[in-house]
């Protein structure tokens, strides 16, 4: 029965709140937010990584990124970008780690 308590009610939706999805009733409005159908897997697992210095080569296949207007963001799940709709997140590569993570760690020391 534990799985039942973790399952949101049918007809639920979600919206992006800074660095994660939040559940919301589908009829509720949030100014500036896109309300989408609830996906319990994305709700639980999809986050923006706010500390990129925690990403390493072992993160390949487990971390995705976007580069929009020169700004790179990292996420824990692939798929569509949560804010810039119709933009797909890409899997992180060695090049991305070297260029946007390791080079930032070295220059900040």
N, CA and C atoms as an extended XYZ file, in Angstrom:
327
Properties=species:S:1:pos:R:3:atomname:S:1:resname:S:1:resid:I:1 pbc="F F F"
N         0.796       -1.203        0.000 N   UNK     1
C         0.000        0.000        0.000 CA  UNK     1
C         0.845        1.277        0.000 C   UNK     1
N         2.118        1.168        0.297 N   UNK     2
C         2.953        2.365        0.313 CA  UNK     2
C         3.029        3.037       -1.042 C   UNK     2
N         3.042        2.254       -2.114 N   UNK     3
C         3.109        2.865       -3.451 CA  UNK     3
C         1.884        3.709       -3.714 C   UNK     3
N         0.762        3.362       -3.141 N   UNK     4
C        -0.475        4.119       -3.370 CA  UNK     4
C        -0.389        5.506       -2.754 C   UNK     4
N         0.217        5.620       -1.580 N   UNK     5
C         0.315        6.915       -0.910 CA  UNK     5
C         1.240        7.864       -1.649 C   UNK     5
N         2.229        7.344       -2.357 N   UNK     6
C         3.156        8.186       -3.100 CA  UNK     6
C         2.619        8.585       -4.463 C   UNK     6
N         1.532        7.972       -4.905 N   UNK     7
C         0.966        8.249       -6.218 CA  UNK     7
C         0.046        9.455       -6.131 C   UNK     7
N         0.321       10.520       -6.918 N   UNK     8
C        -0.544       11.699       -6.890 CA  UNK     8
C        -1.939       11.351       -7.424 C   UNK     8
N        -2.943       12.086       -7.030 N   UNK     9
C        -4.291       11.815       -7.519 CA  UNK     9
C        -4.400       12.021       -9.019 C   UNK     9
N        -5.287       11.277       -9.654 N   UNK    10
C        -5.465       11.434      -11.101 CA  UNK    10
C        -5.983       12.837      -11.394 C   UNK    10
N        -5.668       13.336      -12.575 N   UNK    11
C        -6.065       14.696      -12.938 CA  UNK    11
C        -5.098       15.742      -12.421 C   UNK    11
N        -3.980       15.303      -11.853 N   UNK    12
C        -2.988       16.236      -11.321 CA  UNK    12
C        -2.080       16.734      -12.440 C   UNK    12
N        -1.490       17.862      -12.183 N   UNK    13
C        -0.547       18.463      -13.120 CA  UNK    13
C         0.700       18.859      -12.347 C   UNK    13
N         1.649       19.486      -13.025 N   UNK    14
C         2.862       19.966      -12.382 CA  UNK    14
C         3.378       21.184      -13.138 C   UNK    14
N         4.249       21.933      -12.477 N   UNK    15
C         4.889       23.089      -13.094 CA  UNK    15
C         6.321       23.177      -12.596 C   UNK    15
N         7.182       23.868      -13.365 N   UNK    16
C         8.585       24.020      -13.016 CA  UNK    16
C         8.729       25.161      -12.013 C   UNK    16
N         9.383       24.873      -10.884 N   UNK    17
C         9.580       25.864       -9.822 CA  UNK    17
C        11.077       25.991       -9.532 C   UNK    17
N        11.759       26.868      -10.213 N   UNK    18
C        13.185       27.176      -10.046 CA  UNK    18
C        14.120       26.035      -10.453 C   UNK    18
N        14.086       24.902       -9.723 N   UNK    19
C        15.028       23.821      -10.009 CA  UNK    19
C        14.393       22.432       -9.943 C   UNK    19
N        13.065       22.369       -9.895 N   UNK    20
C        12.362       21.085       -9.831 CA  UNK    20
C        10.887       21.292      -10.212 C   UNK    20
N        10.191       20.174      -10.426 N   UNK    21
C         8.758       20.243      -10.690 CA  UNK    21
C         7.990       20.168       -9.378 C   UNK    21
N         6.878       20.887       -9.316 N   UNK    22
C         5.968       20.866       -8.174 CA  UNK    22
C         4.607       20.381       -8.649 C   UNK    22
N         3.949       19.507       -7.885 N   UNK    23
C         2.594       19.088       -8.260 CA  UNK    23
C         1.602       20.219       -8.002 C   UNK    23
N         0.536       20.231       -8.786 N   UNK    24
C        -0.477       21.284       -8.689 CA  UNK    24
C        -1.782       20.742       -9.270 C   UNK    24
N        -2.921       21.155       -8.755 N   UNK    25
C        -4.181       20.770       -9.406 CA  UNK    25
C        -4.236       21.395      -10.809 C   UNK    25
N        -4.758       20.669      -11.754 N   UNK    26
C        -4.746       21.144      -13.152 CA  UNK    26
C        -5.499       22.449      -13.354 C   UNK    26
N        -6.495       22.736      -12.540 N   UNK    27
C        -7.263       23.963      -12.699 CA  UNK    27
C        -6.606       25.187      -12.102 C   UNK    27
N        -5.580       25.000      -11.306 N   UNK    28
C        -4.902       26.120      -10.655 CA  UNK    28
C        -3.971       26.822      -11.631 C   UNK    28
N        -3.847       28.126      -11.501 N   UNK    29
C        -2.980       28.932      -12.367 CA  UNK    29
C        -1.810       29.476      -11.561 C   UNK    29
N        -0.636       29.468      -12.170 N   UNK    30
C         0.568       30.070      -11.604 CA  UNK    30
C         1.065       31.074      -12.645 C   UNK    30
N         1.121       32.373      -12.308 N   UNK    31
C         1.572       33.364      -13.280 CA  UNK    31
C         2.962       33.043      -13.825 C   UNK    31
N         3.084       33.014      -15.139 N   UNK    32
C         4.365       32.775      -15.796 CA  UNK    32
C         4.795       31.327      -15.856 C   UNK    32
N         3.983       30.415      -15.344 N   UNK    33
C         4.359       29.000      -15.334 CA  UNK    33
C         3.520       28.232      -16.345 C   UNK    33
N         4.152       27.265      -16.956 N   UNK    34
C         3.460       26.367      -17.873 CA  UNK    34
C         3.011       25.146      -17.069 C   UNK    34
N         1.720       24.915      -17.017 N   UNK    35
C         1.155       23.778      -16.300 CA  UNK    35
C         1.089       22.607      -17.273 C   UNK    35
N         1.698       21.477      -16.885 N   UNK    36
C         1.701       20.301      -17.761 CA  UNK    36
C         1.150       19.097      -16.994 C   UNK    36
N         0.804       18.053      -17.732 N   UNK    37
C         0.299       16.832      -17.114 CA  UNK    37
C         1.361       16.234      -16.198 C   UNK    37
N         0.910       15.736      -15.066 N   UNK    38
C         1.834       15.179      -14.085 CA  UNK    38
C         2.483       13.905      -14.603 C   UNK    38
N         3.795       13.859      -14.497 N   UNK    39
C         4.591       12.674      -14.808 CA  UNK    39
C         5.323       12.347      -13.509 C   UNK    39
N         4.872       11.321      -12.798 N   UNK    40
C         5.404       11.048      -11.462 CA  UNK    40
C         6.900       10.736      -11.476 C   UNK    40
N         7.407       10.162      -12.551 N   UNK    41
C         8.842        9.871      -12.629 CA  UNK    41
C         9.632       11.176      -12.754 C   UNK    41
N         9.187       12.072      -13.637 N   UNK    42
C         9.871       13.367      -13.777 CA  UNK    42
C         9.724       14.200      -12.504 C   UNK    42
N         8.561       14.142      -11.889 N   UNK    43
C         8.324       14.884      -10.654 CA  UNK    43
C         9.328       14.473       -9.581 C   UNK    43
N         9.593       13.197       -9.482 N   UNK    44
C        10.482       12.669       -8.448 CA  UNK    44
C        11.961       12.820       -8.803 C   UNK    44
N        12.335       12.691      -10.077 N   UNK    45
C        13.742       12.580      -10.466 CA  UNK    45
C        14.343       13.767      -11.217 C   UNK    45
N        13.539       14.637      -11.800 N   UNK    46
C        14.061       15.694      -12.665 CA  UNK    46
C        14.381       16.940      -11.846 C   UNK    46
N        15.662       17.288      -11.805 N   UNK    47
C        16.124       18.460      -11.063 CA  UNK    47
C        17.180       19.198      -11.880 C   UNK    47
N        17.260       20.513      -11.661 N   UNK    48
C        18.376       21.276      -12.204 CA  UNK    48
C        19.504       21.144      -11.194 C   UNK    48
N        20.699       20.868      -11.672 N   UNK    49
C        21.862       20.720      -10.796 CA  UNK    49
C        22.408       22.109      -10.516 C   UNK    49
N        22.323       22.520       -9.275 N   UNK    50
C        22.738       23.874       -8.908 CA  UNK    50
C        24.209       23.953       -8.512 C   UNK    50
N        24.850       22.802       -8.333 N   UNK    51
C        26.281       22.744       -8.022 CA  UNK    51
C        26.991       21.932       -9.084 C   UNK    51
N        27.296       22.541      -10.234 N   UNK    52
C        27.952       21.801      -11.317 CA  UNK    52
C        29.305       21.214      -10.934 C   UNK    52
N        29.947       21.763       -9.907 N   UNK    53
C        31.250       21.227       -9.500 CA  UNK    53
C        31.135       19.805       -8.944 C   UNK    53
N        29.929       19.314       -8.730 N   UNK    54
C        29.728       17.934       -8.277 CA  UNK    54
C        29.672       16.951       -9.450 C   UNK    54
N        29.674       17.465      -10.677 N   UNK    55
C        29.604       16.622      -11.869 CA  UNK    55
C        31.007       16.153      -12.239 C   UNK    55
N        31.147       14.858      -12.507 N   UNK    56
C        32.445       14.284      -12.870 CA  UNK    56
C        32.285       13.427      -14.122 C   UNK    56
N        33.372       12.800      -14.544 N   UNK    57
C        33.304       11.928      -15.714 CA  UNK    57
C        32.350       10.761      -15.494 C   UNK    57
N        32.139       10.353      -14.261 N   UNK    58
C        31.198        9.277      -13.965 CA  UNK    58
C        29.753        9.719      -14.182 C   UNK    58
N        29.531       11.002      -14.387 N   UNK    59
C        28.190       11.536      -14.615 CA  UNK    59
C        27.699       11.329      -16.047 C   UNK    59
N        28.622       10.941      -16.942 N   UNK    60
C        28.200       10.704      -18.328 CA  UNK    60
C        27.127        9.624      -18.345 C   UNK    60
N        26.033        9.905      -19.028 N   UNK    61
C        24.914        8.979      -19.078 CA  UNK    61
C        23.913        9.189      -17.945 C   UNK    61
N        24.255       10.055      -16.993 N   UNK    62
C        23.376       10.317      -15.854 CA  UNK    62
C        23.006       11.786      -15.727 C   UNK    62
N        23.668       12.658      -16.495 N   UNK    63
C        23.455       14.093      -16.435 CA  UNK    63
C        23.219       14.608      -17.849 C   UNK    63
N        22.323       15.594      -17.983 N   UNK    64
C        22.015       16.219      -19.269 CA  UNK    64
C        22.252       17.715      -19.129 C   UNK    64
N        22.398       18.381      -20.263 N   UNK    65
C        22.681       19.813      -20.213 CA  UNK    65
C        21.947       20.551      -21.318 C   UNK    65
N        21.882       21.870      -21.137 N   UNK    66
C        21.401       22.759      -22.192 CA  UNK    66
C        22.364       23.935      -22.256 C   UNK    66
N        22.526       24.464      -23.448 N   UNK    67
C        23.311       25.681      -23.635 CA  UNK    67
C        22.442       26.619      -24.453 C   UNK    67
N        21.907       27.613      -23.777 N   UNK    68
C        20.991       28.562      -24.407 CA  UNK    68
C        21.527       29.957      -24.143 C   UNK    68
N        21.740       30.707      -25.210 N   UNK    69
C        22.284       32.070      -25.128 CA  UNK    69
C        23.581       32.106      -24.320 C   UNK    69
N        24.429       31.106      -24.531 N   UNK    70
C        25.722       31.060      -23.873 CA  UNK    70
C        25.701       30.579      -22.433 C   UNK    70
N        24.532       30.319      -21.883 N   UNK    71
C        24.416       29.858      -20.498 CA  UNK    71
C        24.204       28.347      -20.475 C   UNK    71
N        25.040       27.650      -19.721 N   UNK    72
C        24.962       26.192      -19.622 CA  UNK    72
C        24.292       25.824      -18.304 C   UNK    72
N        23.305       24.926      -18.395 N   UNK    73
C        22.620       24.406      -17.217 CA  UNK    73
C        22.663       22.886      -17.270 C   UNK    73
N        22.694       22.263      -16.103 N   UNK    74
C        22.777       20.813      -16.014 CA  UNK    74
C        21.555       20.265      -15.280 C   UNK    74
N        21.111       19.079      -15.715 N   UNK    75
C        19.892       18.468      -15.178 CA  UNK    75
C        20.120       16.983      -14.902 C   UNK    75
N        19.285       16.433      -14.029 N   UNK    76
C        19.400       15.027      -13.632 CA  UNK    76
C        18.596       14.089      -14.524 C   UNK    76
N        17.921       14.614      -15.528 N   UNK    77
C        17.059       13.794      -16.375 CA  UNK    77
C        17.048       14.400      -17.769 C   UNK    77
N        16.891       13.576      -18.773 N   UNK    78
C        16.840       14.065      -20.142 CA  UNK    78
C        15.427       14.444      -20.552 C   UNK    78
N        15.291       14.806      -21.805 N   UNK    79
C        13.974       15.163      -22.339 CA  UNK    79
C        13.901       16.622      -22.709 C   UNK    79
N        12.712       17.172      -22.591 N   UNK    80
C        12.468       18.566      -22.960 CA  UNK    80
C        12.941       19.505      -21.853 C   UNK    80
N        13.500       20.648      -22.265 N   UNK    81
C        13.914       21.669      -21.308 CA  UNK    81
C        12.673       22.138      -20.546 C   UNK    81
N        12.762       22.332      -19.231 N   UNK    82
C        11.565       22.672      -18.459 CA  UNK    82
C        11.040       24.091      -18.657 C   UNK    82
N        11.848       24.983      -19.202 N   UNK    83
C        11.424       26.369      -19.378 CA  UNK    83
C        11.388       26.765      -20.851 C   UNK    83
N        12.416       26.402      -21.603 N   UNK    84
C        12.485       26.727      -23.030 CA  UNK    84
C        11.880       25.535      -23.774 C   UNK    84
N        10.600       25.636      -24.037 N   UNK    85
C         9.845       24.521      -24.598 CA  UNK    85
C        10.302       24.196      -26.017 C   UNK    85
N        10.168       22.953      -26.396 N   UNK    86
C        10.602       22.422      -27.686 CA  UNK    86
C        12.122       22.400      -27.825 C   UNK    86
N        12.850       22.504      -26.726 N   UNK    87
C        14.303       22.403      -26.733 CA  UNK    87
C        14.681       21.145      -25.963 C   UNK    87
N        15.424       20.252      -26.604 N   UNK    88
C        15.801       18.980      -25.987 CA  UNK    88
C        17.110       19.111      -25.205 C   UNK    88
N        17.150       18.491      -24.045 N   UNK    89
C        18.384       18.419      -23.270 CA  UNK    89
C        19.285       17.363      -23.894 C   UNK    89
N        20.591       17.601      -23.839 N   UNK    90
C        21.566       16.690      -24.446 CA  UNK    90
C        22.355       15.986      -23.350 C   UNK    90
N        22.773       14.746      -23.612 N   UNK    91
C        23.586       14.051      -22.599 CA  UNK    91
C        24.951       14.724      -22.462 C   UNK    91
N        25.423       14.822      -21.230 N   UNK    92
C        26.710       15.450      -20.983 CA  UNK    92
C        27.819       14.564      -21.565 C   UNK    92
N        28.851       15.209      -22.078 N   UNK    93
C        29.982       14.507      -22.693 CA  UNK    93
C        31.273       14.917      -21.989 C   UNK    93
N        32.352       14.222      -22.306 N   UNK    94
C        33.661       14.564      -21.755 CA  UNK    94
C        34.024       15.999      -22.116 C   UNK    94
N        33.745       16.383      -23.356 N   UNK    95
C        34.046       17.747      -23.800 CA  UNK    95
C        33.299       18.783      -22.949 C   UNK    95
N        32.031       18.566      -22.690 N   UNK    96
C        31.229       19.501      -21.889 CA  UNK    96
C        31.774       19.569      -20.461 C   UNK    96
N        32.120       18.417      -19.888 N   UNK    97
C        32.689       18.402      -18.535 CA  UNK    97
C        34.008       19.166      -18.509 C   UNK    97
N        34.888       18.897      -19.481 N   UNK    98
C        36.177       19.590      -19.533 CA  UNK    98
C        36.000       21.096      -19.716 C   UNK    98
N        35.112       21.487      -20.624 N   UNK    99
C        34.971       22.891      -20.995 CA  UNK    99
C        34.180       23.720      -19.994 C   UNK    99
N        33.092       23.191      -19.476 N   UNK   100
C        32.180       23.999      -18.659 CA  UNK   100
C        32.191       23.671      -17.173 C   UNK   100
N        32.826       22.592      -16.789 N   UNK   101
C        32.857       22.259      -15.361 CA  UNK   101
C        34.280       22.308      -14.831 C   UNK   101
N        35.156       21.468      -15.375 N   UNK   102
C        36.522       21.412      -14.869 CA  UNK   102
C        37.273       22.722      -15.088 C   UNK   102
N        37.062       23.381      -16.206 N   UNK   103
C        37.760       24.649      -16.438 CA  UNK   103
C        37.268       25.714      -15.469 C   UNK   103
N        36.013       25.659      -15.036 N   UNK   104
C        35.480       26.619      -14.059 CA  UNK   104
C        36.050       26.362      -12.669 C   UNK   104
N        36.232       25.093      -12.330 N   UNK   105
C        36.797       24.736      -11.026 CA  UNK   105
C        38.243       25.215      -10.953 C   UNK   105
N        39.001       25.031      -12.035 N   UNK   106
C        40.415       25.421      -12.059 CA  UNK   106
C        40.549       26.940      -11.967 C   UNK   106
N        39.718       27.692      -12.715 N   UNK   107
C        39.830       29.147      -12.707 CA  UNK   107
C        39.340       29.775      -11.402 C   UNK   107
N        38.476       29.083      -10.662 N   UNK   108
C        37.981       29.656       -9.413 CA  UNK   108
C        38.902       29.375       -8.233 C   UNK   108
N        39.894       28.527       -8.408 N   UNK   109
C        40.829       28.215       -7.303 CA  UNK   109
C        41.898       29.243       -7.162 C   UNK   109
